[in-house]
């Protein structure tokens, strides 16, 4: 009986360790997804990128506005997108022990040219909450950010 208990404990420990390794791999997958999201924003524009990586039930919070809930409302917001380049880099990632939810946060930078031909720039930090989809991909379900951080 004692041998069975020791073997069972060994199996549980092995499963736990391999689970942690899978979580580490999932964190890397989520980081890669967030970086691909940013690259899509640069190459195709923020409206396309946000739509491509969005879950249908997503919610977005922006300054001075009520929450934008669902794909249709978020795309209405982006229909007013003034153009420019929005790029970001995740600085941190974590995922749930079940591996089906996660979040990233990092710094974003936005640049555009105004009607007078002057470059306009702003920057801030964001947080994005992600949900793993049935096909194994990650889609964002919540996105928000701050702006107006001082230059360093």
GROMACS elastic network, one bead per residue, 0.5 to 0.9 nm:
[ bonds ]
;  ai    aj funct       b0    kb
    1     4     6  0.51336   500
    1     5     6  0.63540   500
    1     6     6  0.87194   500
    2     5     6  0.50949   500
    2     6     6  0.62207   500
    2     7     6  0.86085   500
    3     6     6  0.50753   500
    3     7     6  0.61036   500
    3     8     6  0.85141   500
    4     7     6  0.50336   500
    4     8     6  0.60055   500
    4     9     6  0.85008   500
    5     8     6  0.50240   500
    5     9     6  0.60742   500
    5    10     6  0.85238   500
    6     9     6  0.50929   500
    6    10     6  0.61758   500
    6    11     6  0.86926   500
    7    11     6  0.62284   500
    7    12     6  0.86678   500
    8    11     6  0.50574   500
    8    12     6  0.61957   500
    8    13     6  0.85636   500
    9    12     6  0.50969   500
    9    13     6  0.60941   500
    9    14     6  0.85145   500
   10    13     6  0.50744   500
   10    14     6  0.60469   500
   10    15     6  0.85005   500
   11    14     6  0.50355   500
   11    15     6  0.60310   500
   11    16     6  0.84500   500
   12    15     6  0.50439   500
   12    16     6  0.60019   500
   12    17     6  0.85492   500
   13    16     6  0.50050   500
   13    17     6  0.61119   500
   13    18     6  0.85515   500
   14    17     6  0.51560   500
   14    18     6  0.61357   500
   14    19     6  0.83966   500
   15    18     6  0.51645   500
   15    19     6  0.59402   500
   15    20     6  0.86056   500
   16    20     6  0.62140   500
   16    21     6  0.86562   500
   17    20     6  0.50608   500
   17    21     6  0.62843   500
   17    22     6  0.86207   500
   18    22     6  0.61647   500
   18    23     6  0.85946   500
   19    23     6  0.61938   500
   19    24     6  0.86362   500
   19    97     6  0.87272   500
   20    24     6  0.61807   500
   20    25     6  0.85759   500
   20    97     6  0.84910   500
   21    24     6  0.50087   500
   21    25     6  0.62290   500
   21    26     6  0.85740   500
   22    26     6  0.60375   500
   22    27     6  0.85310   500
   22    99     6  0.84735   500
   23    27     6  0.61034   500
   23    28     6  0.86085   500
   23    94     6  0.89895   500
   23    95     6  0.73447   500
   23    96     6  0.83722   500
   23    97     6  0.72941   500
   23    98     6  0.85250   500
   23    99     6  0.63944   500
   24    27     6  0.50792   500
   24    28     6  0.64209   500
   24    29     6  0.87075   500
   24    95     6  0.89207   500
   25    28     6  0.50589   500
   25    29     6  0.61856   500
   25    30     6  0.86478   500
   26    30     6  0.60778   500
   26    31     6  0.85159   500
   26    95     6  0.76998   500
   26    99     6  0.70598   500
   27    30     6  0.50833   500
   27    31     6  0.61937   500
   27    32     6  0.86107   500
   27    93     6  0.63011   500
   27    94     6  0.62142   500
   27    95     6  0.64417   500
   27    99     6  0.87587   500
   27   102     6  0.80802   500
   28    31     6  0.50263   500
   28    32     6  0.61522   500
   28    33     6  0.85397   500
   28    93     6  0.82860   500
   29    32     6  0.50743   500
   29    33     6  0.61368   500
   29    34     6  0.87124   500
   29   137     6  0.89884   500
   29   138     6  0.85198   500
   30    34     6  0.62014   500
   30    35     6  0.85719   500
   30    93     6  0.74409   500
   30    94     6  0.86239   500
   30    95     6  0.85390   500
   30   102     6  0.77217   500
   30   103     6  0.82655   500
   30   104     6  0.80125   500
   30   130     6  0.82558   500
   30   137     6  0.88836   500
   30   138     6  0.68305   500
   31    34     6  0.51589   500
   31    35     6  0.61928   500
   31    36     6  0.85646   500
   31    90     6  0.69206   500
   31    91     6  0.89526   500
   31    92     6  0.82415   500
   31    93     6  0.66280   500
   31   104     6  0.74312   500
   32    35     6  0.50636   500
   32    36     6  0.60401   500
   32    37     6  0.84743   500
   33    36     6  0.50298   500
   33    37     6  0.60747   500
   33    38     6  0.87085   500
   33    53     6  0.86616   500
   33   137     6  0.84557   500
   33   138     6  0.69884   500
   33   139     6  0.86420   500
   34    38     6  0.63828   500
   34    39     6  0.87180   500
   34    53     6  0.89366   500
   34    88     6  0.87237   500
   34    89     6  0.78659   500
   34    90     6  0.68991   500
   34   104     6  0.75600   500
   34   128     6  0.87877   500
   34   138     6  0.89651   500
   35    38     6  0.50859   500
   35    39     6  0.62107   500
   35    40     6  0.86159   500
   35    88     6  0.77114   500
   35    89     6  0.65231   500
   35    90     6  0.71188   500
   36    40     6  0.60890   500
   36    41     6  0.85355   500
   37    40     6  0.51619   500
   37    41     6  0.63185   500
   37    42     6  0.89141   500
   37    49     6  0.60347   500
   37    50     6  0.75369   500
   37    52     6  0.82319   500
   37    53     6  0.66850   500
   37    88     6  0.89284   500
   38    42     6  0.64350   500
   38    43     6  0.87540   500
   38    46     6  0.82699   500
   38    49     6  0.74934   500
   38    86     6  0.76584   500
   38    87     6  0.54152   500
   38    88     6  0.57436   500
   38    89     6  0.73323   500
   39    42     6  0.51586   500
   39    43     6  0.61775   500
   39    44     6  0.83797   500
   39    49     6  0.83866   500
   39    87     6  0.72789   500
   39    88     6  0.85744   500
   40    43     6  0.50863   500
   40    44     6  0.55235   500
   40    45     6  0.68560   500
   40    46     6  0.75160   500
   40    48     6  0.76281   500
   40    49     6  0.52323   500
   40    50     6  0.86971   500
   40    52     6  0.86889   500
   41    44     6  0.55316   500
   41    47     6  0.75156   500
   41    48     6  0.70141   500
   41    50     6  0.75498   500
   41    85     6  0.73532   500
   41    86     6  0.62847   500
   41    87     6  0.65768   500
   42    45     6  0.55938   500
   42    46     6  0.71238   500
   42    49     6  0.85208   500
   42    84     6  0.89858   500
   42    85     6  0.58867   500
   42    86     6  0.63630   500
   42    87     6  0.61954   500
   43    46     6  0.87809   500
   43    49     6  0.88377   500
   43    85     6  0.88649   500
   44    47     6  0.81305   500
   44    48     6  0.61373   500
   44    49     6  0.68130   500
   45    48     6  0.56731   500
   45    49     6  0.63487   500
   45    50     6  0.87492   500
   45    83     6  0.75958   500
   45    84     6  0.78453   500
   45    85     6  0.68973   500
   45    86     6  0.76216   500
   46    49     6  0.50346   500
   46    50     6  0.59162   500
   46    51     6  0.84053   500
   46    78     6  0.80220   500
   46    81     6  0.82747   500
   46    83     6  0.82524   500
   46    84     6  0.86025   500
   46    85     6  0.74503   500
   46    86     6  0.63600   500
   46    87     6  0.85746   500
   47    50     6  0.53570   500
   47    51     6  0.61934   500
   47    52     6  0.85826   500
   47    75     6  0.71858   500
   47    77     6  0.89202   500
   47    78     6  0.54202   500
   47    79     6  0.76275   500
   47    81     6  0.73272   500
   48    51     6  0.52178   500
   48    52     6  0.60287   500
   48    53     6  0.87365   500
   48    78     6  0.89078   500
   49    52     6  0.50501   500
   49    53     6  0.62500   500
   49    54     6  0.83823   500
   50    53     6  0.54758   500
   50    54     6  0.58516   500
   50    74     6  0.87221   500
   50    75     6  0.85536   500
   50    78     6  0.88059   500
   50   140     6  0.85533   500
   51    54     6  0.51943   500
   51    55     6  0.83424   500
   51    71     6  0.73903   500
   51    74     6  0.82950   500
   51    75     6  0.71807   500
   52    55     6  0.86743   500
   52   139     6  0.85749   500
   53   138     6  0.76951   500
   53   139     6  0.51736   500
   53   140     6  0.61632   500
   54    57     6  0.81333   500
   54    58     6  0.63622   500
   54    71     6  0.73975   500
   54   138     6  0.88963   500
   54   139     6  0.52117   500
   54   140     6  0.50005   500
   54   141     6  0.65499   500
   54   142     6  0.87952   500
   55    58     6  0.53054   500
   55    70     6  0.81972   500
   55    71     6  0.75120   500
   55   130     6  0.86772   500
   55   131     6  0.80004   500
   55   133     6  0.85459   500
   55   138     6  0.86988   500
   55   139     6  0.52018   500
   55   140     6  0.57554   500
   55   141     6  0.56097   500
   55   142     6  0.89763   500
   56    70     6  0.58053   500
   56    71     6  0.52633   500
   56    72     6  0.85596   500
   56   139     6  0.89782   500
   56   141     6  0.80005   500
   57    69     6  0.69224   500
   57    71     6  0.66685   500
   57   141     6  0.65320   500
   57   142     6  0.89468   500
   58    68     6  0.82887   500
   58    69     6  0.60308   500
   58    70     6  0.51030   500
   58    71     6  0.65279   500
   58    74     6  0.81938   500
   58   139     6  0.87977   500
   58   140     6  0.66908   500
   58   142     6  0.55866   500
   58   143     6  0.81188   500
   59    67     6  0.65843   500
   59    68     6  0.55490   500
   59    70     6  0.60520   500
   59    71     6  0.82789   500
   59    74     6  0.76762   500
   59   140     6  0.88014   500
   59   141     6  0.60347   500
   59   143     6  0.66677   500
   59   144     6  0.88313   500
   60    67     6  0.58254   500
   60    68     6  0.50926   500
   60    69     6  0.65235   500
   60    70     6  0.85006   500
   60    74     6  0.70081   500
   60   141     6  0.81691   500
   60   142     6  0.56225   500
   60   144     6  0.59698   500
   61    65     6  0.73269   500
   61    66     6  0.71288   500
   61    68     6  0.64092   500
   61    69     6  0.88396   500
   61   142     6  0.79237   500
   61   143     6  0.64298   500
   61   144     6  0.50002   500
   61   145     6  0.77199   500
   62    65     6  0.58475   500
   62    66     6  0.76207   500
   62    67     6  0.71559   500
   62    68     6  0.81867   500
   62   143     6  0.87004   500
   62   144     6  0.62774   500
   62   145     6  0.72328   500
   62   146     6  0.85139   500
   63    66     6  0.84243   500
   63   144     6  0.89304   500
   63   145     6  0.85494   500
   63   146     6  0.81077   500
   65    68     6  0.81648   500
   68    71     6  0.86020   500
   68    72     6  0.89093   500
   68    73     6  0.56023   500
   68    74     6  0.55772   500
   68    77     6  0.78055   500
   69    72     6  0.79848   500
   69    73     6  0.59600   500
   69    74     6  0.66559   500
   70    73     6  0.56306   500
   70    74     6  0.62467   500
   70    75     6  0.86076   500
   71    74     6  0.52078   500
   71    75     6  0.59957   500
   71    76     6  0.85368   500
   72    75     6  0.52003   500
   72    76     6  0.62165   500
   72    77     6  0.87921   500
   73    77     6  0.64009   500
   73    78     6  0.88291   500
   74    77     6  0.50415   500
   74    78     6  0.64166   500
   74    79     6  0.86927   500
   75    79     6  0.60668   500
   75    80     6  0.89519   500
   76    79     6  0.50062   500
   76    80     6  0.71555   500
   77    80     6  0.57932   500
   77    81     6  0.72048   500
   78    82     6  0.86126   500
   79    82     6  0.86722   500
   80    83     6  0.88839   500
   81    84     6  0.85652   500
   82   112     6  0.84270   500
   83    86     6  0.89157   500
   83   112     6  0.68328   500
   83   113     6  0.86875   500
   84   110     6  0.69833   500
   84   111     6  0.55801   500
   84   113     6  0.70215   500
   85   109     6  0.80249   500
   85   110     6  0.55185   500
   85   111     6  0.53124   500
   85   112     6  0.63295   500
   86   108     6  0.70525   500
   86   109     6  0.58562   500
   86   111     6  0.67657   500
   86   112     6  0.88736   500
   87   107     6  0.86468   500
   87   108     6  0.56745   500
   87   109     6  0.54725   500
   87   110     6  0.64835   500
   87   111     6  0.88857   500
   88   106     6  0.69624   500
   88   107     6  0.55978   500
   88   109     6  0.61383   500
   88   110     6  0.86698   500
   88   125     6  0.86612   500
   88   126     6  0.85373   500
   89   105     6  0.81839   500
   89   106     6  0.56404   500
   89   107     6  0.57996   500
   89   108     6  0.66096   500
   90    93     6  0.74001   500
   90   104     6  0.60651   500
   90   105     6  0.53219   500
   90   107     6  0.67521   500
   90   108     6  0.86912   500
   90   126     6  0.86543   500
   90   127     6  0.88756   500
   91   104     6  0.73476   500
   91   105     6  0.58738   500
   91   107     6  0.73706   500
   92   103     6  0.81720   500
   92   104     6  0.55494   500
   92   105     6  0.55285   500
   92   106     6  0.66505   500
   93   102     6  0.72543   500
   93   103     6  0.57328   500
   93   105     6  0.68470   500
   94   101     6  0.87077   500
   94   102     6  0.55413   500
   94   103     6  0.56932   500
   94   104     6  0.68106   500
   95    98     6  0.80323   500
   95    99     6  0.59013   500
   95   100     6  0.73453   500
   95   101     6  0.56345   500
   95   103     6  0.64146   500
   95   104     6  0.89213   500
   95   130     6  0.87901   500
   96    99     6  0.50978   500
   96   100     6  0.64988   500
   96   101     6  0.54662   500
   96   102     6  0.59624   500
   97   100     6  0.80386   500
   97   101     6  0.85796   500
   98   101     6  0.76001   500
   99   102     6  0.74773   500
   99   131     6  0.89890   500
   99   132     6  0.76966   500
  100   130     6  0.82837   500
  100   131     6  0.57521   500
  100   133     6  0.78545   500
  100   138     6  0.86123   500
  101   129     6  0.74076   500
  101   130     6  0.56536   500
  101   132     6  0.61049   500
  101   138     6  0.86550   500
  102   128     6  0.84820   500
  102   129     6  0.58314   500
  102   130     6  0.50830   500
  102   131     6  0.64744   500
  102   132     6  0.81740   500
  102   138     6  0.89238   500
  103   127     6  0.69840   500
  103   128     6  0.55078   500
  103   130     6  0.56229   500
  103   131     6  0.86468   500
  103   140     6  0.87757   500
  104   126     6  0.81666   500
  104   127     6  0.57384   500
  104   128     6  0.53799   500
  104   129     6  0.66109   500
  104   130     6  0.79814   500
  105   125     6  0.71052   500
  105   126     6  0.53924   500
  105   128     6  0.63013   500
  105   129     6  0.87985   500
  106   124     6  0.84741   500
  106   125     6  0.54693   500
  106   126     6  0.56325   500
  106   127     6  0.68694   500
  107   123     6  0.72648   500
  107   124     6  0.56531   500
  107   126     6  0.62209   500
  108   122     6  0.85005   500
  108   123     6  0.55542   500
  108   124     6  0.54194   500
  108   125     6  0.57138   500
  108   126     6  0.68009   500
  108   145     6  0.86205   500
  108   147     6  0.87633   500
  109   121     6  0.73514   500
  109   122     6  0.59879   500
  109   124     6  0.67170   500
  109   125     6  0.86955   500
  110   120     6  0.81286   500
  110   121     6  0.55407   500
  110   122     6  0.52765   500
  110   123     6  0.60693   500
  110   124     6  0.88933   500
  111   119     6  0.67962   500
  111   120     6  0.56109   500
  111   122     6  0.66708   500
  111   123     6  0.87775   500
  112   118     6  0.82649   500
  112   119     6  0.56772   500
  112   120     6  0.52330   500
  112   121     6  0.65345   500
  113   116     6  0.77814   500
  113   117     6  0.55270   500
  113   118     6  0.53720   500
  113   120     6  0.57993   500
  113   121     6  0.86869   500
  114   117     6  0.53056   500
  114   118     6  0.54115   500
  114   119     6  0.63609   500
  114   120     6  0.65534   500
  115   118     6  0.74198   500
  116   119     6  0.89303   500
  122   147     6  0.69762   500
  122   148     6  0.66362   500
  122   149     6  0.83017   500
  123   146     6  0.82477   500
  123   147     6  0.56188   500
  123   148     6  0.61598   500
  123   149     6  0.64032   500
  123   150     6  0.85928   500
  123   151     6  0.87250   500
  124   145     6  0.68883   500
  124   146     6  0.52429   500
  124   148     6  0.60159   500
  124   149     6  0.55707   500
  124   150     6  0.88911   500
  125   144     6  0.86850   500
  125   145     6  0.54531   500
  125   146     6  0.53769   500
  125   147     6  0.67224   500
  125   149     6  0.82067   500
  126   143     6  0.73415   500
  126   144     6  0.57046   500
  126   146     6  0.63425   500
  126   147     6  0.87691   500
  127   142     6  0.81288   500
  127   143     6  0.59639   500
  127   144     6  0.56989   500
  127   145     6  0.61074   500
  128   140     6  0.65355   500
  128   141     6  0.75714   500
  128   142     6  0.56169   500
  128   144     6  0.66301   500
  128   145     6  0.85427   500
  129   139     6  0.85997   500
  129   140     6  0.57414   500
  129   141     6  0.57342   500
  129   143     6  0.64565   500
  130   138     6  0.61618   500
  130   139     6  0.54968   500
  130   141     6  0.54548   500
  130   142     6  0.70561   500
  130   143     6  0.89438   500
  131   137     6  0.84700   500
  131   138     6  0.56629   500
  131   139     6  0.55742   500
  131   140     6  0.62044   500
  131   141     6  0.64055   500
  132   135     6  0.80984   500
  132   136     6  0.59991   500
  132   137     6  0.57174   500
  132   139     6  0.63858   500
  132   140     6  0.86997   500
  133   136     6  0.52687   500
  133   137     6  0.53218   500
  133   138     6  0.58931   500
  133   139     6  0.68413   500
  134   137     6  0.74191   500
  135   138     6  0.88274   500
  140   143     6  0.72170   500
  146   149     6  0.79730   500
  148   151     6  0.88888   500
  149   152     6  0.89696   500
